Amino acid sequence: MTMTPKQQERIKNKIKKIKAALAADKKRWGGYHHDGQGLRYAPPQFYIQIEDYTGGLRYFNWFNKNFPGDGCYPDFLFEWTLILFKTGRLKEAEKKAFETFTEDTKVFDEFFERPMIPVGKSEDSDAEGAASLTGKFPYSYKQDFLTDFSDWLYKVIQSENFMAQMIKFQEIEKLLEEEDDSETRGHLYDQARQLVNKI
């Protein structure tokens, strides 16, 4: 992604401002983050724009420490997958790709601009969440700086094991649609969450 030095500097300043706002937010809430505006989700896209993947990885490490269990937006998880790949953490990237799939199976379809993965779940709420965050998915396999990532991702999501776990996830989602018992639903959710460990 070609940028002038001035463009890069503007983006770096955006990152600095967001970090400063998050630090102020933590101070305001007595050492805890509140971040009602969702500023914490914004920096990864800026790190990707300036191709500072090492900086992006450091940010995700910070995010993991300060917001454990967060990161439910599919486009945010996609960016996490991309940065893990670009920094050579391929196994972690595979797992994060699967997490991305479980949040919204349409993300990969958008990236490759064609239907690739059969959808077996209702995703209206997920799609709305992604749209509210970014408006339009900003990444495409056609972008030159993502060629290596695109080739890798295609192979990963078409691999035998990844496909098997996707099918299992879809089966669990179908059971959840028909199940009313809260205890049984809890067990099914646990099963779905455990699938990423098989990637």
C-alpha positions in Angstrom: 0.0 0.0 0.0 1.8 3.1 -1.3 1.6 6.2 0.9 3.4 9.5 1.0 5.4 10.3 4.2 2.7 12.9 5.1 -0.1 10.4 4.7 1.8 7.9 7.0 2.4 10.6 9.5 -1.3 11.5 9.6 -2.3 7.9 10.3 0.4 7.6 13.0 -1.1 10.6 14.6 -4.5 9.0 14.6 -3.1 6.0 16.4 -1.4 8.3 19.0 -4.7 10.2 19.6 -6.6 7.0 20.1 -4.0 5.6 22.5 -4.1 8.9 24.4 -7.9 8.8 24.6 -7.8 5.2 25.9 -5.2 6.0 28.5 -7.4 9.0 29.7 -10.4 6.7 29.7 -8.6 4.2 32.0 -7.5 7.0 34.3 -11.0 8.4 34.4 -12.5 5.1 35.5 -10.0 4.4 38.3 -7.7 2.1 36.4 -10.3 0.3 34.3 -11.2 0.8 30.7 -14.7 1.8 29.8 -14.4 2.9 26.2 -18.1 3.4 25.4 -17.2 4.8 22.0 -15.4 1.6 20.9 -12.1 3.4 20.2 -10.2 0.2 21.0 -11.3 -1.4 17.7 -9.9 1.3 15.5 -6.1 1.1 15.6 -5.6 -2.2 13.7 -6.9 -0.8 10.5 -4.5 2.1 10.7 -1.5 -0.2 11.4 -2.5 -2.2 8.3 -2.8 0.9 6.2 0.8 1.9 7.0 1.9 -1.8 6.9 3.3 -1.6 10.5 2.4 -5.2 11.3 4.8 -5.4 14.3 3.1 -2.3 15.8 -0.2 -3.9 15.1 0.8 -7.1 16.9 2.0 -5.1 19.9 -1.4 -3.4 19.9 -3.2 -6.7 19.9 -1.1 -8.0 22.8 -2.1 -4.9 24.7 -5.7 -5.4 23.7 -5.7 -9.0 24.9 -4.3 -7.9 28.3 -6.7 -5.0 28.8 -9.9 -6.4 27.1 -9.7 -10.2 27.6 -12.5 -12.0 25.8 -13.4 -9.0 23.8 -12.9 -8.6 20.0 -16.3 -9.9 18.9 -16.5 -7.9 15.7 -15.7 -10.1 12.6 -13.8 -7.4 10.8 -11.7 -6.7 13.9 -10.9 -10.5 14.1 -10.1 -10.5 10.4 -7.6 -7.7 11.0 -6.2 -9.7 13.9 -5.8 -12.7 11.6 -4.1 -10.6 8.9 -1.6 -9.1 11.4 -0.8 -12.5 12.9 -0.1 -13.8 9.4 2.1 -10.9 8.4 4.2 -11.3 11.5 4.8 -15.0 10.9 2.5 -16.4 13.6 0.7 -18.8 11.2 -0.8 -21.3 13.7 -2.3 -18.4 15.7 -3.5 -16.9 12.5 -5.4 -20.1 11.6 -7.1 -20.1 14.9 -8.0 -16.5 14.6 -9.4 -17.1 11.1 -11.7 -19.7 12.6 -12.8 -17.3 15.3 -13.6 -14.8 12.5 -15.6 -17.5 10.7 -17.7 -18.2 13.9 -18.6 -14.6 14.3 -19.6 -14.0 10.7 -19.1 -16.6 7.9 -19.7 -13.8 5.3 -16.4 -12.0 6.0 -14.4 -14.4 3.9 -17.0 -14.2 1.1 -16.6 -10.4 1.1 -12.9 -10.6 1.1 -12.8 -13.0 -1.9 -15.8 -11.3 -3.5 -17.4 -14.6 -4.2 -19.4 -17.2 -2.3 -16.8 -19.7 -0.9 -18.1 -21.0 2.5 -21.6 -22.5 2.9 -23.5 -20.6 5.6 -25.3 -22.6 8.2 -26.3 -19.9 10.7 -28.4 -16.8 11.1 -26.0 -13.8 10.9 -28.2 -10.8 10.8 -26.9 -9.4 14.1 -23.3 -10.2 13.2 -23.6 -8.5 9.8 -25.2 -5.4 11.4 -22.4 -5.3 14.0 -19.7 -5.4 11.3 -21.5 -2.8 9.2 -21.9 -0.4 12.1 -18.2 -0.6 12.8 -16.8 -0.2 9.3 -19.7 0.6 6.9 -18.1 -1.6 4.2 -15.6 -4.3 4.5 -12.3 -2.6 3.5 -10.2 -5.5 2.4 -10.1 -7.5 -0.8 -8.0 -10.4 -2.3 -7.3 -8.0 -5.2 -5.2 -5.6 -3.0 -1.6 -6.1 -4.0 -0.2 -5.9 -0.4 -2.6 -8.8 0.6 -1.6 -11.2 -2.2 0.5 -13.5 0.1 -2.2 -13.4 2.8 -5.0 -14.1 0.2 -3.1 -17.2 -1.0 -2.5 -18.5 2.5 -6.1 -17.8 3.7 -7.6 -19.6 0.7 -5.6 -22.7 1.4 -6.4 -22.6 5.1 -10.2 -22.3 4.8 -10.2 -25.0 2.2 -8.1 -27.4 4.2 -9.7 -30.7 5.4 -9.5 -29.9 9.1 -10.7 -26.3 8.8 -13.6 -27.5 6.7 -14.4 -30.2 9.2 -14.6 -27.8 12.1 -16.7 -25.4 10.1 -19.2 -28.2 9.4 -19.3 -29.1 13.1 -19.9 -25.4 14.0 -22.7 -25.2 11.5 -24.3 -28.4 12.9 -24.1 -26.9 16.4 -25.7 -23.7 15.2 -28.6 -25.6 13.7 -29.1 -27.4 17.0 -29.1 -24.1 18.8 -31.8 -22.8 16.6 -34.1 -25.6 17.6 -33.1 -26.0 21.3 -35.0 -24.1 24.0 -33.5 -25.8 27.1 -31.0 -23.4 28.7 -28.7 -26.1 30.1 -28.5 -27.9 26.7 -27.9 -24.6 25.0 -25.1 -23.9 27.4 -23.4 -27.3 26.5 -23.8 -26.6 22.8 -22.2 -23.1 23.2 -19.3 -24.8 25.1 -18.9 -27.3 22.3 -18.8 -24.5 19.7 -16.2 -22.6 21.7 -14.0 -25.7 21.9 -13.8 -26.1 18.1 -11.1 -23.5 17.7 -8.7 -25.7 19.8 -8.9 -28.3 17.0 -7.5 -25.9 14.4 
